Amino acid sequence: MTGHRSQGSGWKNVLVVLDYCAYKLLNRQWVYTAMTRTIKYCVVIAEYRALTHAINTDECDLN
């Protein structure tokens, strides 16, 4: 399931996988949404470059 599709839902365990091939979709708001869907455990598997790009990119600045 994608992060966008899971908005508004909660899951006991969440696995977030980030790679740089989808760099246009990587932003701080997406990472926040993906990580806050978890109720109990969240595991993040990410390329360093993808995670830093997402953290440093604000969706509001893309316009």
N, CA, C and O atoms as a Tripos MOL2 file, in Angstrom:
@<TRIPOS>MOLECULE
protein
  252   251    63     0     0
PROTEIN
NO_CHARGES

@<TRIPOS>ATOM
      1 N           0.8490   -1.1660    0.0000 N.3       1 MET1
      2 CA          0.0000    0.0000    0.0000 C.3       1 MET1
      3 C           0.8980    1.2320    0.0000 C.2       1 MET1
      4 O           1.9600    1.2230    0.6210 O.2       1 MET1
      5 N           0.4930    2.2600   -0.6700 N.am      2 THR2
      6 CA          1.2890    3.4760   -0.7330 C.3       2 THR2
      7 C           0.9970    4.3870    0.4500 C.2       2 THR2
      8 O          -0.0380    4.2600    1.1050 O.2       2 THR2
      9 N           1.9110    5.3010    0.7140 N.am      3 GLY3
     10 CA          1.7020    6.2860    1.7760 C.3       3 GLY3
     11 C           0.4900    7.1590    1.5200 C.2       3 GLY3
     12 O          -0.2390    7.5070    2.4480 O.2       3 GLY3
     13 N           0.2750    7.5110    0.2690 N.am      4 HIS4
     14 CA         -0.8590    8.3630   -0.0630 C.3       4 HIS4
     15 C          -2.1900    7.6480    0.1610 C.2       4 HIS4
     16 O          -3.1600    8.2490    0.6210 O.2       4 HIS4
     17 N          -2.2200    6.3810   -0.1630 N.am      5 ARG5
     18 CA         -3.4560    5.6100   -0.0010 C.3       5 ARG5
     19 C          -3.7800    5.3650    1.4760 C.2       5 ARG5
     20 O          -4.9450    5.1850    1.8300 O.2       5 ARG5
     21 N          -2.7710    5.3580    2.3270 N.am      6 SER6
     22 CA         -2.9910    5.0560    3.7360 C.3       6 SER6
     23 C          -3.3710    6.2710    4.5680 C.2       6 SER6
     24 O          -3.6080    6.1320    5.7680 O.2       6 SER6
     25 N          -3.4360    7.4440    3.9790 N.am      7 GLN7
     26 CA         -3.7830    8.6450    4.7430 C.3       7 GLN7
     27 C          -5.1200    8.4590    5.4420 C.2       7 GLN7
     28 O          -6.0850    7.9850    4.8440 O.2       7 GLN7
     29 N          -5.1660    8.8330    6.7000 N.am      8 GLY8
     30 CA         -6.3790    8.7110    7.4780 C.3       8 GLY8
     31 C          -6.5400    7.3660    8.1490 C.2       8 GLY8
     32 O          -7.4850    7.1670    8.9130 O.2       8 GLY8
     33 N          -5.6390    6.4380    7.8810 N.am      9 SER9
     34 CA         -5.7110    5.1040    8.4720 C.3       9 SER9
     35 C          -4.5680    4.9120    9.4560 C.2       9 SER9
     36 O          -3.5610    5.6170    9.4050 O.2       9 SER9
     37 N          -4.7380    3.9570   10.3430 N.am     10 GLY10
     38 CA         -3.6770    3.5950   11.2680 C.3      10 GLY10
     39 C          -3.3780    2.1190   11.1420 C.2      10 GLY10
     40 O          -4.2830    1.3180   10.9070 O.2      10 GLY10
     41 N          -2.1220    1.7510   11.2940 N.am     11 TRP11
     42 CA         -1.6910    0.3630   11.1510 C.3      11 TRP11
     43 C          -0.8040    0.0010   12.3260 C.2      11 TRP11
     44 O          -0.0370    0.8330   12.8120 O.2      11 TRP11
     45 N          -0.9050   -1.2370   12.7830 N.am     12 LYS12
     46 CA         -0.1080   -1.6870   13.9220 C.3      12 LYS12
     47 C           1.3800   -1.6220   13.6030 C.2      12 LYS12
     48 O           2.1660   -1.1350   14.4160 O.2      12 LYS12
     49 N           1.7670   -2.0990   12.4520 N.am     13 ASN13
     50 CA          3.1700   -2.1050   12.0320 C.3      13 ASN13
     51 C           3.2870   -1.4250   10.6710 C.2      13 ASN13
     52 O           2.4890   -1.6740    9.7680 O.2      13 ASN13
     53 N           4.2810   -0.5740   10.5420 N.am     14 VAL14
     54 CA          4.4860    0.1570    9.2880 C.3      14 VAL14
     55 C           5.9350   -0.0290    8.8430 C.2      14 VAL14
     56 O           6.8650    0.0970    9.6400 O.2      14 VAL14
     57 N           6.1060   -0.3260    7.5740 N.am     15 LEU15
     58 CA          7.4270   -0.4080    6.9600 C.3      15 LEU15
     59 C           7.4880    0.6890    5.9010 C.2      15 LEU15
     60 O           6.7250    0.6720    4.9350 O.2      15 LEU15
     61 N           8.3880    1.6320    6.0870 N.am     16 VAL16
     62 CA          8.5570    2.7380    5.1440 C.3      16 VAL16
     63 C           9.8470    2.4920    4.3690 C.2      16 VAL16
     64 O          10.9190    2.3530    4.9600 O.2      16 VAL16
     65 N           9.7370    2.4400    3.0500 N.am     17 VAL17
     66 CA         10.9000    2.2030    2.2000 C.3      17 VAL17
     67 C          11.0640    3.4130    1.2860 C.2      17 VAL17
     68 O          10.1440    3.7820    0.5550 O.2      17 VAL17
     69 N          12.2350    4.0200    1.3370 N.am     18 LEU18
     70 CA         12.5140    5.2000    0.5170 C.3      18 LEU18
     71 C          13.7310    4.9380   -0.3520 C.2      18 LEU18
     72 O          14.7840    4.5370    0.1430 O.2      18 LEU18
     73 N          13.5820    5.1650   -1.6410 N.am     19 ASP19
     74 CA         14.7430    5.1550   -2.5180 C.3      19 ASP19
     75 C          14.6660    6.3850   -3.4120 C.2      19 ASP19
     76 O          13.6110    7.0010   -3.5620 O.2      19 ASP19
     77 N          15.7730    6.7180   -3.9840 N.am     20 TYR20
     78 CA         15.8790    7.9890   -4.6940 C.3      20 TYR20
     79 C          15.2430    7.9690   -6.0800 C.2      20 TYR20
     80 O          15.1120    9.0250   -6.6980 O.2      20 TYR20
     81 N          14.8430    6.8040   -6.5900 N.am     21 CYS21
     82 CA         14.2890    6.7550   -7.9470 C.3      21 CYS21
     83 C          12.9710    7.5260   -8.0500 C.2      21 CYS21
     84 O          12.5910    7.9510   -9.1410 O.2      21 CYS21
     85 N          12.2770    7.7110   -6.9400 N.am     22 ALA22
     86 CA         11.0250    8.4840   -6.9390 C.3      22 ALA22
     87 C          11.2480    9.8450   -6.2730 C.2      22 ALA22
     88 O          10.4130   10.3020   -5.4930 O.2      22 ALA22
     89 N          12.3660   10.4830   -6.5790 N.am     23 TYR23
     90 CA         12.7470   11.7180   -5.8820 C.3      23 TYR23
     91 C          11.7190   12.8350   -5.9960 C.2      23 TYR23
     92 O          11.6530   13.6940   -5.1180 O.2      23 TYR23
     93 N          10.9170   12.8430   -7.0560 N.am     24 LYS24
     94 CA          9.9050   13.8940   -7.2030 C.3      24 LYS24
     95 C           8.7990   13.7750   -6.1590 C.2      24 LYS24
     96 O           8.1240   14.7590   -5.8560 O.2      24 LYS24
     97 N           8.6110   12.5980   -5.6160 N.am     25 LEU25
     98 CA          7.5810   12.3860   -4.6010 C.3      25 LEU25
     99 C           8.1090   12.5470   -3.1780 C.2      25 LEU25
    100 O           7.3260   12.5650   -2.2290 O.2      25 LEU25
    101 N           9.4020   12.6630   -3.0220 N.am     26 LEU26
    102 CA          9.9960   12.7080   -1.6930 C.3      26 LEU26
    103 C           9.9280   14.1140   -1.1110 C.2      26 LEU26
    104 O          10.5330   15.0470   -1.6390 O.2      26 LEU26
    105 N           9.1910   14.2520   -0.0290 N.am     27 ASN27
    106 CA          9.1550   15.5170    0.6910 C.3      27 ASN27
    107 C           8.8630   15.2420    2.1620 C.2      27 ASN27
    108 O           8.4430   14.1470    2.5390 O.2      27 ASN27
    109 N           9.0920   16.2500    2.9690 N.am     28 ARG28
    110 CA          8.9520   16.1390    4.4200 C.3      28 ARG28
    111 C           7.5430   15.7080    4.8190 C.2      28 ARG28
    112 O           7.3790   14.8960    5.7300 O.2      28 ARG28
    113 N           6.5320   16.2430    4.1490 N.am     29 GLN29
    114 CA          5.1440   15.9320    4.4890 C.3      29 GLN29
    115 C           4.8260   14.4580    4.2170 C.2      29 GLN29
    116 O           4.0910   13.8370    4.9850 O.2      29 GLN29
    117 N           5.3660   13.8970    3.1420 N.am     30 TRP30
    118 CA          5.1230   12.4950    2.8320 C.3      30 TRP30
    119 C           5.7560   11.5860    3.8790 C.2      30 TRP30
    120 O           5.1390   10.6190    4.3250 O.2      30 TRP30
    121 N           6.9890   11.9010    4.2670 N.am     31 VAL31
    122 CA          7.6700   11.0990    5.2880 C.3      31 VAL31
    123 C           6.9060   11.1740    6.6060 C.2      31 VAL31
    124 O           6.7380   10.1560    7.2770 O.2      31 VAL31
    125 N           6.4450   12.3510    6.9830 N.am     32 TYR32
    126 CA          5.6530   12.5120    8.2090 C.3      32 TYR32
    127 C           4.3860   11.6650    8.1420 C.2      32 TYR32
    128 O           4.0630   10.9550    9.0940 O.2      32 TYR32
    129 N           3.6700   11.7350    7.0290 N.am     33 THR33
    130 CA          2.4380   10.9600    6.8640 C.3      33 THR33
    131 C           2.7280    9.4690    6.9510 C.2      33 THR33
    132 O           2.0130    8.7390    7.6370 O.2      33 THR33
    133 N           3.7640    9.0110    6.2660 N.am     34 ALA34
    134 CA          4.1000    7.5870    6.2650 C.3      34 ALA34
    135 C           4.4520    7.0970    7.6680 C.2      34 ALA34
    136 O           4.0210    6.0170    8.0710 O.2      34 ALA34
    137 N           5.2250    7.8740    8.4080 N.am     35 MET35
    138 CA          5.6740    7.4350    9.7210 C.3      35 MET35
    139 C           4.5930    7.5490   10.7920 C.2      35 MET35
    140 O           4.6140    6.7950   11.7650 O.2      35 MET35
    141 N           3.6720    8.4540   10.6350 N.am     36 THR36
    142 CA          2.6390    8.6310   11.6670 C.3      36 THR36
    143 C           1.4340    7.7320   11.4580 C.2      36 THR36
    144 O           0.4630    7.8390   12.2070 O.2      36 THR36
    145 N           1.4610    6.8530   10.4700 N.am     37 ARG37
    146 CA          0.3820    5.8700   10.2920 C.3      37 ARG37
    147 C           0.5260    4.7270   11.2780 C.2      37 ARG37
    148 O          -0.4010    3.9330   11.4410 O.2      37 ARG37
    149 N           1.6660    4.6290   11.9370 N.am     38 THR38
    150 CA          1.9480    3.4960   12.8090 C.3      38 THR38
    151 C           1.2980    3.6480   14.1790 C.2      38 THR38
    152 O           1.2150    4.7450   14.7330 O.2      38 THR38
    153 N           0.8460    2.5310   14.7000 N.am     39 ILE39
    154 CA          0.2830    2.4970   16.0390 C.3      39 ILE39
    155 C           1.3210    1.9540   17.0210 C.2      39 ILE39
    156 O           1.4210    2.4310   18.1520 O.2      39 ILE39
    157 N           2.0930    0.9550   16.5860 N.am     40 LYS40
    158 CA          3.0400    0.3240   17.4960 C.3      40 LYS40
    159 C           4.4920    0.4000   17.0140 C.2      40 LYS40
    160 O           5.3460    0.9280   17.7260 O.2      40 LYS40
    161 N           4.7800   -0.1120   15.8330 N.am     41 TYR41
    162 CA          6.1560   -0.1660   15.3320 C.3      41 TYR41
    163 C           6.2720    0.4610   13.9500 C.2      41 TYR41
    164 O           5.4020    0.2890   13.0960 O.2      41 TYR41
    165 N           7.3580    1.1890   13.7490 N.am     42 CYS42
    166 CA          7.6580    1.7540   12.4360 C.3      42 CYS42
    167 C           9.1220    1.4480   12.1140 C.2      42 CYS42
    168 O          10.0190    1.7470   12.9020 O.2      42 CYS42
    169 N           9.3450    0.8520   10.9560 N.am     43 VAL43
    170 CA         10.6960    0.5530   10.4900 C.3      43 VAL43
    171 C          10.8990    1.3490    9.2070 C.2      43 VAL43
    172 O          10.0770    1.2950    8.2920 O.2      43 VAL43
    173 N          12.0040    2.0870    9.1520 N.am     44 VAL44
    174 CA         12.3230    2.8720    7.9640 C.3      44 VAL44
    175 C          13.5650    2.2760    7.3150 C.2      44 VAL44
    176 O          14.6140    2.1460    7.9470 O.2      44 VAL44
    177 N          13.4270    1.9180    6.0500 N.am     45 ILE45
    178 CA         14.5570    1.4490    5.2500 C.3      45 ILE45
    179 C          14.7190    2.4800    4.1450 C.2      45 ILE45
    180 O          13.8190    2.6670    3.3260 O.2      45 ILE45
    181 N          15.8650    3.1470    4.1230 N.am     46 ALA46
    182 CA         16.0080    4.2590    3.1860 C.3      46 ALA46
    183 C          17.4360    4.4020    2.6950 C.2      46 ALA46
    184 O          18.3990    4.1260    3.4100 O.2      46 ALA46
    185 N          17.5380    4.8410    1.4580 N.am     47 GLU47
    186 CA         18.8230    5.3140    0.9690 C.3      47 GLU47
    187 C          19.0830    6.6440    1.6690 C.2      47 GLU47
    188 O          18.1760    7.4660    1.8000 O.2      47 GLU47
    189 N          20.2890    6.8520    2.1100 N.am     48 TYR48
    190 CA         20.6320    8.0860    2.8130 C.3      48 TYR48
    191 C          20.2600    9.3120    1.9760 C.2      48 TYR48
    192 O          19.6830   10.2700    2.4910 O.2      48 TYR48
    193 N          20.5880    9.2770    0.7080 N.am     49 ARG49
    194 CA         20.3130   10.4030   -0.1910 C.3      49 ARG49
    195 C          18.8170   10.6690   -0.3170 C.2      49 ARG49
    196 O          18.4010   11.8260   -0.3760 O.2      49 ARG49
    197 N          18.0090    9.6210   -0.3570 N.am     50 ALA50
    198 CA         16.5550    9.7820   -0.4720 C.3      50 ALA50
    199 C          15.9780   10.3900    0.7990 C.2      50 ALA50
    200 O          15.1440   11.2930    0.7350 O.2      50 ALA50
    201 N          16.4180    9.9010    1.9490 N.am     51 LEU51
    202 CA         15.8940   10.4230    3.2130 C.3      51 LEU51
    203 C          16.2920   11.8740    3.4250 C.2      51 LEU51
    204 O          15.4570   12.6800    3.8340 O.2      51 LEU51
    205 N          17.5370   12.2280    3.1620 N.am     52 THR52
    206 CA         17.9470   13.6250    3.3400 C.3      52 THR52
    207 C          17.2430   14.5420    2.3490 C.2      52 THR52
    208 O          16.8930   15.6710    2.6930 O.2      52 THR52
    209 N          17.0310   14.0740    1.1280 N.am     53 HIS53
    210 CA         16.2960   14.8720    0.1450 C.3      53 HIS53
    211 C          14.8660   15.1160    0.6320 C.2      53 HIS53
    212 O          14.3630   16.2360    0.5460 O.2      53 HIS53
    213 N          14.2140   14.0700    1.1420 N.am     54 ALA54
    214 CA         12.8400   14.1990    1.6240 C.3      54 ALA54
    215 C          12.7510   15.1600    2.8020 C.2      54 ALA54
    216 O          11.8590   16.0070    2.8440 O.2      54 ALA54
    217 N          13.6530   15.0380    3.7420 N.am     55 ILE55
    218 CA         13.6270   15.9050    4.9260 C.3      55 ILE55
    219 C          13.8630   17.3540    4.5490 C.2      55 ILE55
    220 O          13.2710   18.2520    5.1480 O.2      55 ILE55
    221 N          14.7120   17.5970    3.5710 N.am     56 ASN56
    222 CA         15.0500   18.9640    3.1730 C.3      56 ASN56
    223 C          14.0970   19.5810    2.1480 C.2      56 ASN56
    224 O          14.2620   20.7440    1.7770 O.2      56 ASN56
    225 N          13.0960   18.8120    1.6850 N.am     57 THR57
    226 CA         12.1720   19.3100    0.6870 C.3      57 THR57
    227 C          10.8130   19.5390    1.3290 C.2      57 THR57
    228 O          10.2080   18.6160    1.8750 O.2      57 THR57
    229 N          10.3390   20.7780    1.2580 N.am     58 ASP58
    230 CA          9.0220   21.1250    1.7850 C.3      58 ASP58
    231 C           8.0440   21.1630    0.6320 C.2      58 ASP58
    232 O           8.2610   21.8790   -0.3460 O.2      58 ASP58
    233 N           6.9650   20.3960    0.7350 N.am     59 GLU59
    234 CA          5.9530   20.3230   -0.3240 C.3      59 GLU59
    235 C           5.4320   21.7160   -0.6950 C.2      59 GLU59
    236 O           5.1270   21.9730   -1.8600 O.2      59 GLU59
    237 N           5.3310   22.5930    0.2690 N.am     60 CYS60
    238 CA          4.7990   23.9330    0.0300 C.3      60 CYS60
    239 C           5.7420   24.7800   -0.8200 C.2      60 CYS60
    240 O           5.3020   25.7490   -1.4390 O.2      60 CYS60
    241 N           7.0170   24.4410   -0.8630 N.am     61 ASP61
    242 CA          8.0050   25.2050   -1.6380 C.3      61 ASP61
    243 C           8.0810   24.7780   -3.0980 C.2      61 ASP61
    244 O           8.8210   25.3830   -3.8740 O.2      61 ASP61
    245 N           7.3220   23.7340   -3.4950 N.am     62 LEU62
    246 CA          7.4280   23.2010   -4.8480 C.3      62 LEU62
    247 C           6.6750   24.0420   -5.8820 C.2      62 LEU62
    248 O           6.8750   23.8540   -7.0820 O.2      62 LEU62
    249 N           5.8520   24.9250   -5.4610 N.am     63 ASN63
    250 CA          5.0470   25.7200   -6.4120 C.3      63 ASN63
    251 C           5.8490   26.7770   -7.0750 C.2      63 ASN63
    252 O           5.3230   27.5270   -7.8970 O.2      63 ASN63
@<TRIPOS>BOND
     1     1     2 1
     2     2     3 1
     3     3     4 2
     4     3     5 am
     5     5     6 1
     6     6     7 1
     7     7     8 2
     8     7     9 am
     9     9    10 1
    10    10    11 1
    11    11    12 2
    12    11    13 am
    13    13    14 1
    14    14    15 1
    15    15    16 2
    16    15    17 am
    17    17    18 1
    18    18    19 1
    19    19    20 2
    20    19    21 am
    21    21    22 1
    22    22    23 1
    23    23    24 2
    24    23    25 am
    25    25    26 1
    26    26    27 1
    27    27    28 2
    28    27    29 am
    29    29    30 1
    30    30    31 1
    31    31    32 2
    32    31    33 am
    33    33    34 1
    34    34    35 1
    35    35    36 2
    36    35    37 am
    37    37    38 1
    38    38    39 1
    39    39    40 2
    40    39    41 am
    41    41    42 1
    42    42    43 1
    43    43    44 2
    44    43    45 am
    45    45    46 1
    46    46    47 1
    47    47    48 2
    48    47    49 am
    49    49    50 1
    50    50    51 1
    51    51    52 2
    52    51    53 am
    53    53    54 1
    54    54    55 1
    55    55    56 2
    56    55    57 am
    57    57    58 1
    58    58    59 1
    59    59    60 2
    60    59    61 am
    61    61    62 1
    62    62    63 1
    63    63    64 2
    64    63    65 am
    65    65    66 1
    66    66    67 1
    67    67    68 2
    68    67    69 am
    69    69    70 1
    70    70    71 1
    71    71    72 2
    72    71    73 am
    73    73    74 1
    74    74    75 1
    75    75    76 2
    76    75    77 am
    77    77    78 1
    78    78    79 1
    79    79    80 2
    80    79    81 am
    81    81    82 1
    82    82    83 1
    83    83    84 2
    84    83    85 am
    85    85    86 1
    86    86    87 1
    87    87    88 2
    88    87    89 am
    89    89    90 1
    90    90    91 1
    91    91    92 2
    92    91    93 am
    93    93    94 1
    94    94    95 1
    95    95    96 2
    96    95    97 am
    97    97    98 1
    98    98    99 1
    99    99   100 2
   100    99   101 am
   101   101   102 1
   102   102   103 1
   103   103   104 2
   104   103   105 am
   105   105   106 1
   106   106   107 1
   107   107   108 2
   108   107   109 am
   109   109   110 1
   110   110   111 1
   111   111   112 2
   112   111   113 am
   113   113   114 1
   114   114   115 1
   115   115   116 2
   116   115   117 am
   117   117   118 1
   118   118   119 1
   119   119   120 2
   120   119   121 am
   121   121   122 1
   122   122   123 1
   123   123   124 2
   124   123   125 am
   125   125   126 1
   126   126   127 1
   127   127   128 2
   128   127   129 am
   129   129   130 1
   130   130   131 1
   131   131   132 2
   132   131   133 am
   133   133   134 1
   134   134   135 1
   135   135   136 2
   136   135   137 am
   137   137   138 1
   138   138   139 1
   139   139   140 2
   140   139   141 am
   141   141   142 1
   142   142   143 1
   143   143   144 2
   144   143   145 am
   145   145   146 1
   146   146   147 1
   147   147   148 2
   148   147   149 am
   149   149   150 1
   150   150   151 1
   151   151   152 2
   152   151   153 am
   153   153   154 1
   154   154   155 1
   155   155   156 2
   156   155   157 am
   157   157   158 1
   158   158   159 1
   159   159   160 2
   160   159   161 am
   161   161   162 1
   162   162   163 1
   163   163   164 2
   164   163   165 am
   165   165   166 1
   166   166   167 1
   167   167   168 2
   168   167   169 am
   169   169   170 1
   170   170   171 1
   171   171   172 2
   172   171   173 am
   173   173   174 1
   174   174   175 1
   175   175   176 2
   176   175   177 am
   177   177   178 1
   178   178   179 1
   179   179   180 2
   180   179   181 am
   181   181   182 1
   182   182   183 1
   183   183   184 2
   184   183   185 am
   185   185   186 1
   186   186   187 1
   187   187   188 2
   188   187   189 am
   189   189   190 1
   190   190   191 1
   191   191   192 2
   192   191   193 am
   193   193   194 1
   194   194   195 1
   195   195   196 2
   196   195   197 am
   197   197   198 1
   198   198   199 1
   199   199   200 2
   200   199   201 am
   201   201   202 1
   202   202   203 1
   203   203   204 2
   204   203   205 am
   205   205   206 1
   206   206   207 1
   207   207   208 2
   208   207   209 am
   209   209   210 1
   210   210   211 1
   211   211   212 2
   212   211   213 am
   213   213   214 1
   214   214   215 1
   215   215   216 2
   216   215   217 am
   217   217   218 1
   218   218   219 1
   219   219   220 2
   220   219   221 am
   221   221   222 1
   222   222   223 1
   223   223   224 2
   224   223   225 am
   225   225   226 1
   226   226   227 1
   227   227   228 2
   228   227   229 am
   229   229   230 1
   230   230   231 1
   231   231   232 2
   232   231   233 am
   233   233   234 1
   234   234   235 1
   235   235   236 2
   236   235   237 am
   237   237   238 1
   238   238   239 1
   239   239   240 2
   240   239   241 am
   241   241   242 1
   242   242   243 1
   243   243   244 2
   244   243   245 am
   245   245   246 1
   246   246   247 1
   247   247   248 2
   248   247   249 am
   249   249   250 1
   250   250   251 1
   251   251   252 2
@<TRIPOS>SUBSTRUCTURE
     1 MET1         2 RESIDUE 1 A MET
     2 THR2         6 RESIDUE 1 A THR
     3 GLY3        10 RESIDUE 1 A GLY
     4 HIS4        14 RESIDUE 1 A HIS
     5 ARG5        18 RESIDUE 1 A ARG
     6 SER6        22 RESIDUE 1 A SER
     7 GLN7        26 RESIDUE 1 A GLN
     8 GLY8        30 RESIDUE 1 A GLY
     9 SER9        34 RESIDUE 1 A SER
    10 GLY10       38 RESIDUE 1 A GLY
    11 TRP11       42 RESIDUE 1 A TRP
    12 LYS12       46 RESIDUE 1 A LYS
    13 ASN13       50 RESIDUE 1 A ASN
    14 VAL14       54 RESIDUE 1 A VAL
    15 LEU15       58 RESIDUE 1 A LEU
    16 VAL16       62 RESIDUE 1 A VAL
    17 VAL17       66 RESIDUE 1 A VAL
    18 LEU18       70 RESIDUE 1 A LEU
    19 ASP19       74 RESIDUE 1 A ASP
    20 TYR20       78 RESIDUE 1 A TYR
    21 CYS21       82 RESIDUE 1 A CYS
    22 ALA22       86 RESIDUE 1 A ALA
    23 TYR23       90 RESIDUE 1 A TYR
    24 LYS24       94 RESIDUE 1 A LYS
    25 LEU25       98 RESIDUE 1 A LEU
    26 LEU26      102 RESIDUE 1 A LEU
    27 ASN27      106 RESIDUE 1 A ASN
    28 ARG28      110 RESIDUE 1 A ARG
    29 GLN29      114 RESIDUE 1 A GLN
    30 TRP30      118 RESIDUE 1 A TRP
    31 VAL31      122 RESIDUE 1 A VAL
    32 TYR32      126 RESIDUE 1 A TYR
    33 THR33      130 RESIDUE 1 A THR
    34 ALA34      134 RESIDUE 1 A ALA
    35 MET35      138 RESIDUE 1 A MET
    36 THR36      142 RESIDUE 1 A THR
    37 ARG37      146 RESIDUE 1 A ARG
    38 THR38      150 RESIDUE 1 A THR
    39 ILE39      154 RESIDUE 1 A ILE
    40 LYS40      158 RESIDUE 1 A LYS
    41 TYR41      162 RESIDUE 1 A TYR
    42 CYS42      166 RESIDUE 1 A CYS
    43 VAL43      170 RESIDUE 1 A VAL
    44 VAL44      174 RESIDUE 1 A VAL
    45 ILE45      178 RESIDUE 1 A ILE
    46 ALA46      182 RESIDUE 1 A ALA
    47 GLU47      186 RESIDUE 1 A GLU
    48 TYR48      190 RESIDUE 1 A TYR
    49 ARG49      194 RESIDUE 1 A ARG
    50 ALA50      198 RESIDUE 1 A ALA
    51 LEU51      202 RESIDUE 1 A LEU
    52 THR52      206 RESIDUE 1 A THR
    53 HIS53      210 RESIDUE 1 A HIS
    54 ALA54      214 RESIDUE 1 A ALA
    55 ILE55      218 RESIDUE 1 A ILE
    56 ASN56      222 RESIDUE 1 A ASN
    57 THR57      226 RESIDUE 1 A THR
    58 ASP58      230 RESIDUE 1 A ASP
    59 GLU59      234 RESIDUE 1 A GLU
    60 CYS60      238 RESIDUE 1 A CYS
    61 ASP61      242 RESIDUE 1 A ASP
    62 LEU62      246 RESIDUE 1 A LEU
    63 ASN63      250 RESIDUE 1 A ASN
